[in-house]
């Protein structure tokens, strides 16, 4: 199957504006907001074949396809979403949405606050996973989808899928929670805080209100991304790809780029700092840190999941140390104890946390098998 | 969904022991054929456990909940007394932690169903007398590539149960899908035990 023939093709983002205030976990209220989203495939007459894709830290609504024929890069999950692919757009109506606080079209810190005509900047409220899920549910209302055939996400996206099953049990048939965790560990929060400190201490950050000054906290963003990138790869994977390879073949006894891994990380950091909003990065990492659906239930995840009626697929990757298999097994254990239907795959992979975006064969097979069942169930 | 009308005879015997609408854990569930049948015919609520991700995929295809996991590491994903039946079908002889898995099965379940090839079957004894390790339909491996490391006969398994204060509730011995009542340790190739806590 060639990539071209199995692509959703040329896609166009859409916008939905909401005037109903959105009360947030933080106590703030977002008076009005916009969600930017994309859809692929066709909603069936029963409106039963909708699949929501939730994005992770640096993701967005552009899940599959290209914006123009000469667009260099396809959507971030183009290898999983498309005609004949596991998330099959011939059978499902797939929705990708940019979360609130994002920087790809939905209302976020870099958008204009209608109250003052200036970018929100530091005044933009911190978002949580349940806030996003509420906003996504309103988008579902707008699209006429009462019940998702599945909500799917990796990492922070998996947290949203899990939250959906708890907050809207009657509106989700299946939750696919991939390379995720029921809450972050201290080590994980620590990594996030180093990333945030890199951004916040950048002199160009200006307390978050750098838009008017025309600056970008590029150094901070770059460091945050470099650090993040290290944690998304495995030691073995990095070793396999870069080893100790030198760009010039010899030690230069200086501090310029020498090792290939340095070059790679700096390139990734530079690229990221060109397009990603610093405030969005801070907000996304906070949403990760705060996620803990068991918190309202005295720390009891089983109790939190009791009212869920969805079926679950949980998947993890052996070399993922940022969201390790042990963390996914916590979710599985709680789901079993709560008596839920759940399958769990622990995929052998060298790709670390990034494996959820890759195509290791057992992973693709598992997704395909599970989504075939979903399609059968909803007559997609 | 494909409807499974017939089960392999050894799996059918296990299925007959399972109460309708009960909670079942199938350890080393393979492609999930037992659970698929039980779901369709006895409305059980179950999970399979298998080490091989490809078996997890096959279970998912069959509509069976499957958890990828290593039985040697125990059953930490499952809380105490979660299940009415815990099944270990023709796997115990290939396990390192034989005693531990028995104990774990009766921690998470009220009853355990354990089946294994009977090493005391006369054809096995005959092959040994001829100077070779037994190879048969139930034991299709050579000595150098067999995953089966803990062979036993009926009495050996029963002694292990007694040592662990486990009571044998029911025993059936079969050869070629037929029940054997006379001289079972000599004439039976497959042993089926239903056991519980004393």
Interface residues (C-beta under 8 A of the other chain):
Chain A: X313 X329 X332 X333 X336 X337 X339 X341 X342 X343 X344 X345 X346 X347 X348 X362 X365 X366 X369 X370 X372 X373 X376
Chain B: X1 X45 X47 X53 X54 X56 X57 X58 X59 X60 X61 X63 X65 X66 X67 X68 X69 X76 X77 X78 X79 X82
